[in-house]
Amino acid sequence: MSQNKHINVTLGKNCRIDPDCDLENVTCGDDVVINSGVQLKNVVIGNNSKISRHVTLYALSPEDPVTVGYNVWIGPG
């Protein structure tokens, strides 16, 4: 995936998404934070979750996405 691509991204309320990330087929709940260098493809993120810098989550199919629960913090790298 190339840097700074945002394709088919749905955001809930009060989300903070760093512009230096690569998102494709991503759905975010409310109050989600995604930091720089993150690469996500086919991912659903629950409310109040945070993804730190340089994390990659990838599912092969949008019909079977990676699901991040509510109130989850994924650390750097």
C-alpha positions, 0 to 999 in steps of 0.5 A: 500500500502506498503512503497517505491513501484514504479510500472508503473510510467511514469515521464516527464522531470525534475521530483523530486520524493522522494524515500520514497513514494509509487506510483502505476499507476502514470503519471507525467508531466514535473517539478513535485515534489513528497515529502516523505511519499506520497501514490498515486495509479491511479493518473495523475499529470499535469506539474509544480505541487507539492505534499507535504509530507504525502499526499494520493490520490487513485482511484479505477480504472486506467481507471478513475484516480484522475487527478491533474491539472497544476501548482497545490500545494497540502499541507502536510497531 
